[in-house]
């Protein structure tokens, strides 16, 4: 088995939609507690690769997947496609932040409390502590602490993206997947997100899709350039 310093190992991964091959025989080790940037021109399957890592790709019914993906968790290697794998629990460990912020149509606090409640965490004190911690991790607490019941969609674009990151962090993931998380933001908001990612990699494995060479140079510890199929 791969070294524990590898967090995710991808072996011979291929993905097709009907007759269209998107990924072909991908082999990649993703190291723990580091930023791995997935780069390449549009259309080479960067986002598809991210979606495969926590089985979100399976929600697209026309996708056909082959190969093996293993996650090092709880001092053991887990095949994410094993029949006994709990997909809900897997997506708590490997969380996803999309290109465009997608806050739920509810309050700021409720956006973060919902995944906790779905996990069965309902004690008020526990929920409040977890939400507060996640907002602080995302460097959003001071900006929203007095407006937690306001609709999350009233936040600025940069704040919404940090909220979505906080919503992932509230589940204390081991891996955070980020698909062009700053592409729709202004420079100030982009800098805030990048500073946040630099802090998060101390405790979390980050996999970042980015078209920005400057961002990759500033943030990435490792880079994987996607091959053309």
C-alpha positions in Angstrom: 0.0 0.0 0.0 1.1 3.6 -0.5 2.9 5.5 2.3 0.6 7.2 4.9 2.0 10.5 3.7 -0.2 10.0 0.7 -3.7 11.0 1.5 -5.4 9.8 -1.7 -4.1 7.4 -4.3 -5.7 7.3 -7.8 -5.0 4.3 -9.9 -5.9 3.8 -13.5 -8.9 6.1 -13.3 -11.0 6.5 -16.4 -14.3 8.3 -16.9 -16.6 8.3 -19.9 -20.0 9.9 -20.7 -21.7 7.6 -23.2 -19.0 7.3 -25.9 -17.0 10.4 -24.8 -13.9 9.5 -22.8 -13.1 12.4 -20.4 -10.4 10.8 -18.2 -8.1 8.1 -19.4 -5.9 5.9 -17.0 -5.1 8.6 -14.5 -2.5 7.7 -11.8 -1.9 10.3 -9.0 -0.9 10.4 -5.4 -2.2 13.3 -3.4 -0.1 14.2 -0.4 -1.7 15.0 3.0 -1.8 18.5 4.5 -0.7 20.2 1.3 -2.2 22.0 -1.7 -2.2 19.9 -4.9 -3.2 22.0 -7.9 -4.9 20.3 -10.8 -4.1 22.3 -14.0 -4.6 22.2 -17.7 -6.7 23.7 -20.5 -10.5 23.7 -20.5 -12.0 20.4 -21.4 -9.4 18.0 -20.1 -11.5 16.8 -17.1 -10.2 18.8 -14.1 -13.6 19.2 -12.5 -14.5 15.6 -13.4 -11.4 14.4 -11.5 -12.5 16.4 -8.4 -16.0 15.0 -8.6 -14.7 11.4 -8.8 -12.8 11.8 -5.5 -15.9 11.8 -3.3 -18.2 10.0 -5.7 -20.2 13.0 -6.6 -19.6 12.0 -10.1 -22.0 9.1 -9.6 -24.9 11.6 -9.3 -24.5 12.1 -13.1 -26.2 9.0 -14.4 -24.4 8.8 -17.7 -20.9 8.7 -16.2 -19.1 5.5 -16.4 -16.1 5.1 -14.0 -13.3 2.5 -13.8 -10.1 2.3 -11.8 -9.4 2.6 -8.0 -9.4 5.5 -5.5 -8.2 4.9 -2.0 -8.3 7.3 1.0 -6.0 7.0 4.0 -8.2 7.6 7.0 -8.2 6.4 10.6 -4.8 4.7 10.1 -6.1 2.5 7.3 -6.6 2.6 3.5 -10.3 2.8 2.4 -11.4 1.9 -1.1 -14.0 4.6 -1.8 -15.9 2.3 -4.2 -16.0 -0.6 -1.8 -19.6 -1.9 -1.5 -19.6 -1.2 2.3 -18.4 2.4 1.9 -20.9 4.8 3.4 -21.1 7.5 0.7 -22.6 10.1 3.1 -19.7 9.6 5.6 -17.2 9.7 2.7 -18.5 13.1 1.6 -18.0 14.3 5.2 -14.4 13.3 5.0 -13.9 14.6 1.4 -15.9 17.9 1.0 -16.4 20.0 -2.1 -16.4 23.8 -2.7 -17.7 24.7 -6.1 -16.7 27.5 -8.5 -19.8 29.6 -7.8 -20.9 30.1 -4.2 -24.1 28.2 -3.5 -25.5 29.3 -0.1 -28.8 27.7 0.7 -31.9 29.9 0.8 -31.9 30.3 4.6 -30.0 32.1 7.4 -26.2 32.3 7.7 -26.3 30.2 10.9 -28.8 27.7 9.4 -26.6 27.1 6.4 -23.9 25.7 8.7 -26.2 24.0 11.1 -28.0 22.0 8.5 -25.2 19.5 7.7 -24.6 19.0 11.5 -28.3 18.2 12.0 -28.2 15.8 9.0 -25.3 14.1 10.8 -27.5 13.7 13.9 -25.8 16.5 15.9 -28.8 18.4 17.4 -27.7 19.6 20.9 -27.9 23.4 20.7 -24.6 24.0 22.5 -22.7 21.6 20.2 -24.2 23.1 17.1 -23.4 26.6 18.1 -19.8 25.8 19.0 -19.3 24.0 15.7 -20.8 26.8 13.6 -18.8 29.4 15.4 -15.6 27.5 15.0 -16.2 27.0 11.3 -17.0 30.7 10.7 -13.8 31.6 12.6 -11.8 29.2 10.5 -13.2 30.7 7.4 -12.3 34.2 8.7 -16.0 35.2 8.5 -17.1 35.3 12.1 -16.4 39.0 12.8 -18.2 40.0 9.7 -21.4 38.1 10.3 -21.6 37.5 14.1 -24.4 40.0 14.5 -26.4 38.9 11.5 -26.5 35.1 11.8 -30.2 35.0 11.1 -30.0 37.0 7.9 -30.5 35.3 4.5 -27.0 34.0 3.5 -27.7 35.2 -0.1 -27.4 38.8 1.1 -23.7 38.4 1.7 -21.2 39.6 -0.9 -19.8 37.1 -3.4 -16.5 36.7 -1.4 -18.4 36.3 1.8 -20.7 33.7 0.3 -17.7 31.7 -0.9 -16.2 31.8 2.5 -19.5 30.8 3.9 -19.5 27.8 1.6 -16.0 26.9 2.8 -17.2 27.2 6.4 -20.1 25.0 5.6 -17.6 22.3 4.5 -15.3 22.9 7.5 -18.2 22.5 10.0 -18.0 18.8 9.2 -14.3 18.8 9.9 -13.3 17.2 6.6 -9.9 15.5 6.0 -9.9 16.6 2.4 -11.3 19.8 0.8 -11.8 19.8 -3.0 -12.0 23.3 -4.5 -13.1 23.9 -8.1 -11.9 27.4 -9.2 -13.1 28.8 -5.9 -12.0 32.4 -6.7 -12.7 32.7 -10.4 -15.9 34.8 -9.9 -14.5 37.0 -7.1 -12.8 40.5 -7.1 -9.2 40.8 -6.1 -9.9 41.6 -2.5 -12.1 38.6 -2.0 -9.7 36.4 -4.0 -6.8 37.4 -1.7 -9.0 36.6 1.4 -9.7 33.1 0.1 -6.1 32.4 -0.8 -4.9 33.5 2.6 -7.5 31.2 4.1 -6.3 28.2 2.1 -2.8 28.8 3.2 -4.0 28.4 6.8 -6.2 25.4 6.1 -3.5 23.3 4.6 -1.9 23.0 8.0 -4.7 20.7 9.1 -6.5 19.6 5.9 -5.5 18.2 2.5 -6.5 20.6 -0.3 -7.0 19.7 -4.0 -7.4 22.9 -6.0 -8.5 23.3 -9.7 -7.2 26.6 -11.0 -6.6 28.3 -14.3 -4.6 31.0 -12.7 -0.8 30.5 -13.0 -0.2 33.1 -10.4 -2.5 31.4 -7.9 -0.9 28.0 -8.6 2.5 29.5 -8.1 1.5 31.2 -4.8 -0.5 28.3 -3.3 0.4 24.9 -4.6 2.9 22.6 -3.0 2.4 20.2 -5.9 1.0 20.5 -9.4 -0.6 17.8 -11.6 -1.1 18.9 -15.2 -4.0 16.9 -16.7 -3.1 15.0 -19.8 -5.2 15.4 -23.0 -7.3 12.3 -23.6 
